[in-house]
Structure formats: C-alpha cells, structure tokens
Amino acid sequence: MAEKRLNEMEKGEKGRVTEIATSGYLRQRVMDMGVVRGAKIEVVRNAPLGDLMEFLLKGYNFTLRKEDAANILLEVE
C-alpha cells in the first residue's frame, strides 16, 4: 500500500493513520479529535478556496488546514 500525507489525498480517498509528524499543541489537538495511529480517515471534500479540508473519522466530520494535515501520514487503501 502507498503512503501519503493527509493533505495530498483526494475526495473519496480513505486511509489509516500511520504517524503524526508534529509535536506540542497541534499533536495534542488532532489526537483529541481522534486522529491516532490506526484510525481510518476518509476525505469528504476540499474547501472552494483550498485552505481547509473536511474529513470523516469515526462517524463525525472535522476540518483541518492543509498545512496542519501535511503532518499526518496515512497508509492509503
């Protein structure tokens, strides 16, 4: 399976988190949202102006800025 950064994924793609490559506040924030190693994430859509991305995780939707999503690595299905 291929590995991608979360910000590189396209609408409808799914993957499993393999690494959160950041520390401090951002790491804690995404982990509090449920983005932990092994979690399955699906890309719902990209914002029209391109800065935000919406994801589906464990039955709820959340958004991240692309620069923050670049720190999350996934194994793409």
PyMOL Python script that loads the backbone (N, CA, C, O; Angstrom):
from pymol import cmd

cmd.read_pdbstr("""\
ATOM      1  N   MET A   1       0.835  -1.191   0.000  1.00  0.00           N
ATOM      2  CA  MET A   1       0.000   0.000   0.000  1.00  0.00           C
ATOM      3  C   MET A   1       0.879   1.254   0.000  1.00  0.00           C
ATOM      4  O   MET A   1       1.991   1.266   0.528  1.00  0.00           O
ATOM      5  N   ALA A   2       0.344   2.286  -0.601  1.00  0.00           N
ATOM      6  CA  ALA A   2       1.070   3.557  -0.702  1.00  0.00           C
ATOM      7  C   ALA A   2       0.897   4.384   0.565  1.00  0.00           C
ATOM      8  O   ALA A   2      -0.100   4.258   1.275  1.00  0.00           O
ATOM      9  N   GLU A   3       1.881   5.227   0.835  1.00  0.00           N
ATOM     10  CA  GLU A   3       1.796   6.130   1.973  1.00  0.00           C
ATOM     11  C   GLU A   3       1.711   7.561   1.446  1.00  0.00           C
ATOM     12  O   GLU A   3       2.465   7.945   0.552  1.00  0.00           O
ATOM     13  N   LYS A   4       0.790   8.347   2.004  1.00  0.00           N
ATOM     14  CA  LYS A   4       0.591   9.737   1.606  1.00  0.00           C
ATOM     15  C   LYS A   4       0.411  10.598   2.838  1.00  0.00           C
ATOM     16  O   LYS A   4       0.096  10.114   3.925  1.00  0.00           O
ATOM     17  N   ARG A   5       0.621  11.884   2.636  1.00  0.00           N
ATOM     18  CA  ARG A   5       0.267  12.856   3.669  1.00  0.00           C
ATOM     19  C   ARG A   5      -1.215  13.156   3.521  1.00  0.00           C
ATOM     20  O   ARG A   5      -1.757  13.078   2.419  1.00  0.00           O
ATOM     21  N   LEU A   6      -1.862  13.493   4.602  1.00  0.00           N
ATOM     22  CA  LEU A   6      -3.302  13.723   4.592  1.00  0.00           C
ATOM     23  C   LEU A   6      -3.692  14.847   3.632  1.00  0.00           C
ATOM     24  O   LEU A   6      -4.748  14.778   3.005  1.00  0.00           O
ATOM     25  N   ASN A   7      -2.861  15.872   3.510  1.00  0.00           N
ATOM     26  CA  ASN A   7      -3.195  16.997   2.623  1.00  0.00           C
ATOM     27  C   ASN A   7      -3.065  16.642   1.140  1.00  0.00           C
ATOM     28  O   ASN A   7      -3.541  17.397   0.293  1.00  0.00           O
ATOM     29  N   GLU A   8      -2.438  15.520   0.807  1.00  0.00           N
ATOM     30  CA  GLU A   8      -2.262  15.104  -0.583  1.00  0.00           C
ATOM     31  C   GLU A   8      -3.410  14.234  -1.085  1.00  0.00           C
ATOM     32  O   GLU A   8      -3.482  13.931  -2.276  1.00  0.00           O
ATOM     33  N   MET A   9      -4.298  13.834  -0.199  1.00  0.00           N
ATOM     34  CA  MET A   9      -5.370  12.923  -0.575  1.00  0.00           C
ATOM     35  C   MET A   9      -6.500  13.660  -1.290  1.00  0.00           C
ATOM     36  O   MET A   9      -6.729  14.848  -1.064  1.00  0.00           O
ATOM     37  N   GLU A  10      -7.193  12.934  -2.151  1.00  0.00           N
ATOM     38  CA  GLU A  10      -8.290  13.483  -2.932  1.00  0.00           C
ATOM     39  C   GLU A  10      -9.629  13.078  -2.330  1.00  0.00           C
ATOM     40  O   GLU A  10      -9.698  12.172  -1.500  1.00  0.00           O
ATOM     41  N   LYS A  11     -10.687  13.752  -2.752  1.00  0.00           N
ATOM     42  CA  LYS A  11     -12.042  13.468  -2.290  1.00  0.00           C
ATOM     43  C   LYS A  11     -12.362  11.985  -2.489  1.00  0.00           C
ATOM     44  O   LYS A  11     -12.142  11.434  -3.568  1.00  0.00           O
ATOM     45  N   GLY A  12     -12.882  11.349  -1.441  1.00  0.00           N
ATOM     46  CA  GLY A  12     -13.274   9.947  -1.504  1.00  0.00           C
ATOM     47  C   GLY A  12     -12.180   8.965  -1.127  1.00  0.00           C
ATOM     48  O   GLY A  12     -12.470   7.791  -0.897  1.00  0.00           O
ATOM     49  N   GLU A  13     -10.934   9.407  -1.057  1.00  0.00           N
ATOM     50  CA  GLU A  13      -9.843   8.504  -0.678  1.00  0.00           C
ATOM     51  C   GLU A  13      -9.908   8.192   0.813  1.00  0.00           C
ATOM     52  O   GLU A  13     -10.311   9.029   1.621  1.00  0.00           O
ATOM     53  N   LYS A  14      -9.507   6.976   1.161  1.00  0.00           N
ATOM     54  CA  LYS A  14      -9.501   6.529   2.550  1.00  0.00           C
ATOM     55  C   LYS A  14      -8.105   6.051   2.913  1.00  0.00           C
ATOM     56  O   LYS A  14      -7.342   5.594   2.063  1.00  0.00           O
ATOM     57  N   GLY A  15      -7.798   6.166   4.178  1.00  0.00           N
ATOM     58  CA  GLY A  15      -6.509   5.684   4.641  1.00  0.00           C
ATOM     59  C   GLY A  15      -6.502   5.469   6.141  1.00  0.00           C
ATOM     60  O   GLY A  15      -7.423   5.866   6.854  1.00  0.00           O
ATOM     61  N   ARG A  16      -5.432   4.828   6.600  1.00  0.00           N
ATOM     62  CA  ARG A  16      -5.248   4.543   8.020  1.00  0.00           C
ATOM     63  C   ARG A  16      -4.019   5.319   8.500  1.00  0.00           C
ATOM     64  O   ARG A  16      -2.963   5.278   7.868  1.00  0.00           O
ATOM     65  N   VAL A  17      -4.168   6.023   9.617  1.00  0.00           N
ATOM     66  CA  VAL A  17      -3.091   6.859  10.161  1.00  0.00           C
ATOM     67  C   VAL A  17      -1.915   5.978  10.576  1.00  0.00           C
ATOM     68  O   VAL A  17      -2.083   5.000  11.305  1.00  0.00           O
ATOM     69  N   THR A  18      -0.723   6.340  10.102  1.00  0.00           N
ATOM     70  CA  THR A  18       0.491   5.626  10.486  1.00  0.00           C
ATOM     71  C   THR A  18       1.400   6.472  11.373  1.00  0.00           C
ATOM     72  O   THR A  18       2.162   5.935  12.178  1.00  0.00           O
ATOM     73  N   GLU A  19       1.320   7.808  11.224  1.00  0.00           N
ATOM     74  CA  GLU A  19       2.206   8.673  12.006  1.00  0.00           C
ATOM     75  C   GLU A  19       1.642  10.088  12.079  1.00  0.00           C
ATOM     76  O   GLU A  19       1.042  10.582  11.124  1.00  0.00           O
ATOM     77  N   ILE A  20       1.842  10.726  13.222  1.00  0.00           N
ATOM     78  CA  ILE A  20       1.542  12.152  13.382  1.00  0.00           C
ATOM     79  C   ILE A  20       2.904  12.821  13.569  1.00  0.00           C
ATOM     80  O   ILE A  20       3.508  12.737  14.639  1.00  0.00           O
ATOM     81  N   ALA A  21       3.377  13.487  12.511  1.00  0.00           N
ATOM     82  CA  ALA A  21       4.741  14.010  12.477  1.00  0.00           C
ATOM     83  C   ALA A  21       4.823  15.452  12.961  1.00  0.00           C
ATOM     84  O   ALA A  21       5.336  16.321  12.256  1.00  0.00           O
ATOM     85  N   THR A  22       4.326  15.698  14.143  1.00  0.00           N
ATOM     86  CA  THR A  22       4.401  17.024  14.751  1.00  0.00           C
ATOM     87  C   THR A  22       4.409  16.840  16.264  1.00  0.00           C
ATOM     88  O   THR A  22       4.260  15.722  16.758  1.00  0.00           O
ATOM     89  N   SER A  23       4.580  17.922  16.990  1.00  0.00           N
ATOM     90  CA  SER A  23       4.575  17.830  18.450  1.00  0.00           C
ATOM     91  C   SER A  23       3.844  19.031  19.028  1.00  0.00           C
ATOM     92  O   SER A  23       3.399  19.919  18.301  1.00  0.00           O
ATOM     93  N   GLY A  24       3.733  19.038  20.319  1.00  0.00           N
ATOM     94  CA  GLY A  24       3.132  20.167  21.010  1.00  0.00           C
ATOM     95  C   GLY A  24       1.628  20.266  20.848  1.00  0.00           C
ATOM     96  O   GLY A  24       0.918  19.261  20.812  1.00  0.00           O
ATOM     97  N   TYR A  25       1.158  21.507  20.752  1.00  0.00           N
ATOM     98  CA  TYR A  25      -0.277  21.793  20.734  1.00  0.00           C
ATOM     99  C   TYR A  25      -0.994  21.111  19.572  1.00  0.00           C
ATOM    100  O   TYR A  25      -2.060  20.526  19.769  1.00  0.00           O
ATOM    101  N   LEU A  26      -0.429  21.174  18.365  1.00  0.00           N
ATOM    102  CA  LEU A  26      -1.090  20.594  17.202  1.00  0.00           C
ATOM    103  C   LEU A  26      -1.250  19.089  17.356  1.00  0.00           C
ATOM    104  O   LEU A  26      -2.314  18.544  17.063  1.00  0.00           O
ATOM    105  N   ARG A  27      -0.203  18.415  17.813  1.00  0.00           N
ATOM    106  CA  ARG A  27      -0.290  16.964  18.017  1.00  0.00           C
ATOM    107  C   ARG A  27      -1.399  16.621  19.007  1.00  0.00           C
ATOM    108  O   ARG A  27      -2.205  15.724  18.760  1.00  0.00           O
ATOM    109  N   GLN A  28      -1.434  17.340  20.130  1.00  0.00           N
ATOM    110  CA  GLN A  28      -2.463  17.070  21.140  1.00  0.00           C
ATOM    111  C   GLN A  28      -3.857  17.355  20.597  1.00  0.00           C
ATOM    112  O   GLN A  28      -4.798  16.612  20.874  1.00  0.00           O
ATOM    113  N   ARG A  29      -3.991  18.427  19.826  1.00  0.00           N
ATOM    114  CA  ARG A  29      -5.294  18.802  19.269  1.00  0.00           C
ATOM    115  C   ARG A  29      -5.836  17.728  18.336  1.00  0.00           C
ATOM    116  O   ARG A  29      -6.995  17.331  18.456  1.00  0.00           O
ATOM    117  N   VAL A  30      -5.007  17.252  17.406  1.00  0.00           N
ATOM    118  CA  VAL A  30      -5.504  16.244  16.466  1.00  0.00           C
ATOM    119  C   VAL A  30      -5.751  14.909  17.167  1.00  0.00           C
ATOM    120  O   VAL A  30      -6.672  14.180  16.798  1.00  0.00           O
ATOM    121  N   MET A  31      -4.942  14.586  18.167  1.00  0.00           N
ATOM    122  CA  MET A  31      -5.183  13.347  18.913  1.00  0.00           C
ATOM    123  C   MET A  31      -6.471  13.435  19.718  1.00  0.00           C
ATOM    124  O   MET A  31      -7.180  12.437  19.851  1.00  0.00           O
ATOM    125  N   ASP A  32      -6.788  14.606  20.255  1.00  0.00           N
ATOM    126  CA  ASP A  32      -8.051  14.795  20.976  1.00  0.00           C
ATOM    127  C   ASP A  32      -9.251  14.628  20.050  1.00  0.00           C
ATOM    128  O   ASP A  32     -10.329  14.240  20.499  1.00  0.00           O
ATOM    129  N   MET A  33      -9.073  14.918  18.756  1.00  0.00           N
ATOM    130  CA  MET A  33     -10.153  14.750  17.780  1.00  0.00           C
ATOM    131  C   MET A  33     -10.283  13.296  17.334  1.00  0.00           C
ATOM    132  O   MET A  33     -11.203  12.965  16.586  1.00  0.00           O
ATOM    133  N   GLY A  34      -9.386  12.428  17.775  1.00  0.00           N
ATOM    134  CA  GLY A  34      -9.465  11.022  17.418  1.00  0.00           C
ATOM    135  C   GLY A  34      -8.497  10.592  16.342  1.00  0.00           C
ATOM    136  O   GLY A  34      -8.515   9.437  15.917  1.00  0.00           O
ATOM    137  N   VAL A  35      -7.643  11.511  15.890  1.00  0.00           N
ATOM    138  CA  VAL A  35      -6.649  11.179  14.873  1.00  0.00           C
ATOM    139  C   VAL A  35      -5.463  10.540  15.600  1.00  0.00           C
ATOM    140  O   VAL A  35      -4.540  11.225  16.041  1.00  0.00           O
ATOM    141  N   VAL A  36      -5.515   9.216  15.713  1.00  0.00           N
ATOM    142  CA  VAL A  36      -4.468   8.452  16.385  1.00  0.00           C
ATOM    143  C   VAL A  36      -4.000   7.349  15.448  1.00  0.00           C
ATOM    144  O   VAL A  36      -4.682   7.027  14.475  1.00  0.00           O
ATOM    145  N   ARG A  37      -2.852   6.774  15.735  1.00  0.00           N
ATOM    146  CA  ARG A  37      -2.309   5.701  14.900  1.00  0.00           C
ATOM    147  C   ARG A  37      -3.350   4.583  14.756  1.00  0.00           C
ATOM    148  O   ARG A  37      -3.891   4.092  15.746  1.00  0.00           O
ATOM    149  N   GLY A  38      -3.615   4.196  13.515  1.00  0.00           N
ATOM    150  CA  GLY A  38      -4.562   3.133  13.232  1.00  0.00           C
ATOM    151  C   GLY A  38      -5.969   3.610  12.903  1.00  0.00           C
ATOM    152  O   GLY A  38      -6.783   2.817  12.430  1.00  0.00           O
ATOM    153  N   ALA A  39      -6.277   4.875  13.137  1.00  0.00           N
ATOM    154  CA  ALA A  39      -7.613   5.407  12.848  1.00  0.00           C
ATOM    155  C   ALA A  39      -7.827   5.508  11.333  1.00  0.00           C
ATOM    156  O   ALA A  39      -6.916   5.873  10.590  1.00  0.00           O
ATOM    157  N   LYS A  40      -9.051   5.178  10.889  1.00  0.00           N
ATOM    158  CA  LYS A  40      -9.385   5.277   9.466  1.00  0.00           C
ATOM    159  C   LYS A  40      -9.984   6.655   9.192  1.00  0.00           C
ATOM    160  O   LYS A  40     -10.874   7.110   9.910  1.00  0.00           O
ATOM    161  N   ILE A  41      -9.481   7.316   8.137  1.00  0.00           N
ATOM    162  CA  ILE A  41      -9.946   8.651   7.757  1.00  0.00           C
ATOM    163  C   ILE A  41     -10.325   8.639   6.286  1.00  0.00           C
ATOM    164  O   ILE A  41      -9.642   8.033   5.460  1.00  0.00           O
ATOM    165  N   GLU A  42     -11.437   9.324   5.965  1.00  0.00           N
ATOM    166  CA  GLU A  42     -11.867   9.491   4.575  1.00  0.00           C
ATOM    167  C   GLU A  42     -11.962  10.980   4.268  1.00  0.00           C
ATOM    168  O   GLU A  42     -12.450  11.755   5.091  1.00  0.00           O
ATOM    169  N   VAL A  43     -11.501  11.381   3.092  1.00  0.00           N
ATOM    170  CA  VAL A  43     -11.601  12.777   2.665  1.00  0.00           C
ATOM    171  C   VAL A  43     -13.005  13.017   2.132  1.00  0.00           C
ATOM    172  O   VAL A  43     -13.439  12.345   1.196  1.00  0.00           O
ATOM    173  N   VAL A  44     -13.717  13.975   2.727  1.00  0.00           N
ATOM    174  CA  VAL A  44     -15.078  14.310   2.301  1.00  0.00           C
ATOM    175  C   VAL A  44     -15.039  15.349   1.187  1.00  0.00           C
ATOM    176  O   VAL A  44     -15.677  15.179   0.148  1.00  0.00           O
ATOM    177  N   ARG A  45     -14.284  16.431   1.408  1.00  0.00           N
ATOM    178  CA  ARG A  45     -14.165  17.477   0.373  1.00  0.00           C
ATOM    179  C   ARG A  45     -13.090  18.486   0.749  1.00  0.00           C
ATOM    180  O   ARG A  45     -12.630  18.557   1.889  1.00  0.00           O
ATOM    181  N   ASN A  46     -12.714  19.257  -0.252  1.00  0.00           N
ATOM    182  CA  ASN A  46     -11.797  20.376  -0.076  1.00  0.00           C
ATOM    183  C   ASN A  46     -12.613  21.659  -0.142  1.00  0.00           C
ATOM    184  O   ASN A  46     -13.581  21.737  -0.898  1.00  0.00           O
ATOM    185  N   ALA A  47     -12.240  22.656   0.633  1.00  0.00           N
ATOM    186  CA  ALA A  47     -12.936  23.942   0.603  1.00  0.00           C
ATOM    187  C   ALA A  47     -12.722  24.603  -0.762  1.00  0.00           C
ATOM    188  O   ALA A  47     -11.692  24.378  -1.398  1.00  0.00           O
ATOM    189  N   PRO A  48     -13.674  25.408  -1.213  1.00  0.00           N
ATOM    190  CA  PRO A  48     -13.567  26.060  -2.522  1.00  0.00           C
ATOM    191  C   PRO A  48     -12.291  26.874  -2.717  1.00  0.00           C
ATOM    192  O   PRO A  48     -11.732  26.884  -3.813  1.00  0.00           O
ATOM    193  N   LEU A  49     -11.827  27.549  -1.687  1.00  0.00           N
ATOM    194  CA  LEU A  49     -10.604  28.341  -1.812  1.00  0.00           C
ATOM    195  C   LEU A  49      -9.358  27.514  -1.510  1.00  0.00           C
ATOM    196  O   LEU A  49      -8.238  28.007  -1.645  1.00  0.00           O
ATOM    197  N   GLY A  50      -9.547  26.273  -1.107  1.00  0.00           N
ATOM    198  CA  GLY A  50      -8.441  25.338  -1.000  1.00  0.00           C
ATOM    199  C   GLY A  50      -7.664  25.283   0.296  1.00  0.00           C
ATOM    200  O   GLY A  50      -6.751  24.464   0.400  1.00  0.00           O
ATOM    201  N   ASP A  51      -7.968  26.107   1.299  1.00  0.00           N
ATOM    202  CA  ASP A  51      -7.178  26.074   2.523  1.00  0.00           C
ATOM    203  C   ASP A  51      -7.623  24.984   3.482  1.00  0.00           C
ATOM    204  O   ASP A  51      -6.784  24.396   4.164  1.00  0.00           O
ATOM    205  N   LEU A  52      -8.911  24.699   3.557  1.00  0.00           N
ATOM    206  CA  LEU A  52      -9.432  23.705   4.500  1.00  0.00           C
ATOM    207  C   LEU A  52      -9.798  22.414   3.797  1.00  0.00           C
ATOM    208  O   LEU A  52     -10.152  22.401   2.618  1.00  0.00           O
ATOM    209  N   MET A  53      -9.703  21.323   4.552  1.00  0.00           N
ATOM    210  CA  MET A  53     -10.134  20.019   4.069  1.00  0.00           C
ATOM    211  C   MET A  53     -11.077  19.432   5.112  1.00  0.00           C
ATOM    212  O   MET A  53     -10.871  19.612   6.312  1.00  0.00           O
ATOM    213  N   GLU A  54     -12.116  18.726   4.651  1.00  0.00           N
ATOM    214  CA  GLU A  54     -13.080  18.087   5.551  1.00  0.00           C
ATOM    215  C   GLU A  54     -12.877  16.578   5.482  1.00  0.00           C
ATOM    216  O   GLU A  54     -12.694  16.007   4.407  1.00  0.00           O
ATOM    217  N   PHE A  55     -12.914  15.943   6.659  1.00  0.00           N
ATOM    218  CA  PHE A  55     -12.659  14.514   6.766  1.00  0.00           C
ATOM    219  C   PHE A  55     -13.761  13.834   7.573  1.00  0.00           C
ATOM    220  O   PHE A  55     -14.445  14.468   8.376  1.00  0.00           O
ATOM    221  N   LEU A  56     -13.918  12.527   7.342  1.00  0.00           N
ATOM    222  CA  LEU A  56     -14.828  11.689   8.109  1.00  0.00           C
ATOM    223  C   LEU A  56     -13.973  10.748   8.942  1.00  0.00           C
ATOM    224  O   LEU A  56     -13.114  10.040   8.416  1.00  0.00           O
ATOM    225  N   LEU A  57     -14.217  10.747  10.247  1.00  0.00           N
ATOM    226  CA  LEU A  57     -13.449   9.923  11.178  1.00  0.00           C
ATOM    227  C   LEU A  57     -14.384   9.435  12.276  1.00  0.00           C
ATOM    228  O   LEU A  57     -14.984  10.240  12.988  1.00  0.00           O
ATOM    229  N   LYS A  58     -14.507   8.130  12.412  1.00  0.00           N
ATOM    230  CA  LYS A  58     -15.307   7.535  13.495  1.00  0.00           C
ATOM    231  C   LYS A  58     -16.727   8.096  13.547  1.00  0.00           C
ATOM    232  O   LYS A  58     -17.273   8.304  14.630  1.00  0.00           O
ATOM    233  N   GLY A  59     -17.326   8.343  12.376  1.00  0.00           N
ATOM    234  CA  GLY A  59     -18.716   8.772  12.321  1.00  0.00           C
ATOM    235  C   GLY A  59     -18.959  10.265  12.445  1.00  0.00           C
ATOM    236  O   GLY A  59     -20.115  10.688  12.468  1.00  0.00           O
ATOM    237  N   TYR A  60     -17.936  11.063  12.525  1.00  0.00           N
ATOM    238  CA  TYR A  60     -18.140  12.514  12.563  1.00  0.00           C
ATOM    239  C   TYR A  60     -17.199  13.207  11.592  1.00  0.00           C
ATOM    240  O   TYR A  60     -16.149  12.672  11.235  1.00  0.00           O
ATOM    241  N   ASN A  61     -17.585  14.395  11.173  1.00  0.00           N
ATOM    242  CA  ASN A  61     -16.788  15.186  10.239  1.00  0.00           C
ATOM    243  C   ASN A  61     -15.987  16.231  11.008  1.00  0.00           C
ATOM    244  O   ASN A  61     -16.460  16.789  11.998  1.00  0.00           O
ATOM    245  N   PHE A  62     -14.773  16.485  10.540  1.00  0.00           N
ATOM    246  CA  PHE A  62     -13.957  17.546  11.107  1.00  0.00           C
ATOM    247  C   PHE A  62     -13.135  18.168   9.993  1.00  0.00           C
ATOM    248  O   PHE A  62     -12.965  17.570   8.930  1.00  0.00           O
ATOM    249  N   THR A  63     -12.625  19.367  10.234  1.00  0.00           N
ATOM    250  CA  THR A  63     -11.823  20.055   9.222  1.00  0.00           C
ATOM    251  C   THR A  63     -10.440  20.378   9.788  1.00  0.00           C
ATOM    252  O   THR A  63     -10.260  20.559  10.992  1.00  0.00           O
ATOM    253  N   LEU A  64      -9.481  20.441   8.879  1.00  0.00           N
ATOM    254  CA  LEU A  64      -8.119  20.848   9.210  1.00  0.00           C
ATOM    255  C   LEU A  64      -7.596  21.737   8.097  1.00  0.00           C
ATOM    256  O   LEU A  64      -8.013  21.607   6.946  1.00  0.00           O
ATOM    257  N   ARG A  65      -6.696  22.629   8.430  1.00  0.00           N
ATOM    258  CA  ARG A  65      -5.990  23.385   7.403  1.00  0.00           C
ATOM    259  C   ARG A  65      -5.031  22.436   6.699  1.00  0.00           C
ATOM    260  O   ARG A  65      -4.539  21.478   7.296  1.00  0.00           O
ATOM    261  N   LYS A  66      -4.771  22.707   5.429  1.00  0.00           N
ATOM    262  CA  LYS A  66      -3.866  21.848   4.665  1.00  0.00           C
ATOM    263  C   LYS A  66      -2.477  21.784   5.296  1.00  0.00           C
ATOM    264  O   LYS A  66      -1.850  20.725   5.298  1.00  0.00           O
ATOM    265  N   GLU A  67      -1.991  22.903   5.831  1.00  0.00           N
ATOM    266  CA  GLU A  67      -0.656  22.904   6.438  1.00  0.00           C
ATOM    267  C   GLU A  67      -0.601  22.013   7.674  1.00  0.00           C
ATOM    268  O   GLU A  67       0.441  21.426   7.964  1.00  0.00           O
ATOM    269  N   ASP A  68      -1.718  21.903   8.411  1.00  0.00           N
ATOM    270  CA  ASP A  68      -1.775  21.006   9.568  1.00  0.00           C
ATOM    271  C   ASP A  68      -1.922  19.554   9.120  1.00  0.00           C
ATOM    272  O   ASP A  68      -1.325  18.653   9.709  1.00  0.00           O
ATOM    273  N   ALA A  69      -2.722  19.332   8.073  1.00  0.00           N
ATOM    274  CA  ALA A  69      -2.934  17.982   7.552  1.00  0.00           C
ATOM    275  C   ALA A  69      -1.651  17.403   6.958  1.00  0.00           C
ATOM    276  O   ALA A  69      -1.522  16.183   6.858  1.00  0.00           O
ATOM    277  N   ALA A  70      -0.718  18.235   6.568  1.00  0.00           N
ATOM    278  CA  ALA A  70       0.540  17.758   5.988  1.00  0.00           C
ATOM    279  C   ALA A  70       1.384  16.993   7.011  1.00  0.00           C
ATOM    280  O   ALA A  70       2.294  16.257   6.630  1.00  0.00           O
ATOM    281  N   ASN A  71       1.095  17.155   8.293  1.00  0.00           N
ATOM    282  CA  ASN A  71       1.850  16.479   9.348  1.00  0.00           C
ATOM    283  C   ASN A  71       1.313  15.092   9.689  1.00  0.00           C
ATOM    284  O   ASN A  71       1.852  14.417  10.566  1.00  0.00           O
ATOM    285  N   ILE A  72       0.263  14.668   9.007  1.00  0.00           N
ATOM    286  CA  ILE A  72      -0.347  13.377   9.300  1.00  0.00           C
ATOM    287  C   ILE A  72      -0.103  12.446   8.111  1.00  0.00           C
ATOM    288  O   ILE A  72      -0.484  12.756   6.982  1.00  0.00           O
ATOM    289  N   LEU A  73       0.529  11.316   8.370  1.00  0.00           N
ATOM    290  CA  LEU A  73       0.839  10.338   7.326  1.00  0.00           C
ATOM    291  C   LEU A  73      -0.148   9.171   7.399  1.00  0.00           C
ATOM    292  O   LEU A  73      -0.502   8.697   8.478  1.00  0.00           O
ATOM    293  N   LEU A  74      -0.583   8.721   6.207  1.00  0.00           N
ATOM    294  CA  LEU A  74      -1.540   7.627   6.130  1.00  0.00           C
ATOM    295  C   LEU A  74      -1.076   6.551   5.171  1.00  0.00           C
ATOM    296  O   LEU A  74      -0.314   6.800   4.237  1.00  0.00           O
ATOM    297  N   GLU A  75      -1.562   5.343   5.432  1.00  0.00           N
ATOM    298  CA  GLU A  75      -1.413   4.232   4.505  1.00  0.00           C
ATOM    299  C   GLU A  75      -2.719   4.209   3.725  1.00  0.00           C
ATOM    300  O   GLU A  75      -3.775   3.924   4.290  1.00  0.00           O
ATOM    301  N   VAL A  76      -2.655   4.507   2.434  1.00  0.00           N
ATOM    302  CA  VAL A  76      -3.849   4.665   1.603  1.00  0.00           C
ATOM    303  C   VAL A  76      -4.367   3.303   1.151  1.00  0.00           C
ATOM    304  O   VAL A  76      -3.593   2.431   0.756  1.00  0.00           O
ATOM    305  N   GLU A  77      -5.684   3.136   1.214  1.00  0.00           N
ATOM    306  CA  GLU A  77      -6.324   1.879   0.797  1.00  0.00           C
ATOM    307  C   GLU A  77      -6.476   1.819  -0.701  1.00  0.00           C
ATOM    308  O   GLU A  77      -6.994   0.836  -1.229  1.00  0.00           O
TER     309      GLU A  77
END
""", "prot")
cmd.dss("prot")
cmd.show_as("cartoon", "prot")
cmd.util.cbc("prot")
cmd.orient("prot")
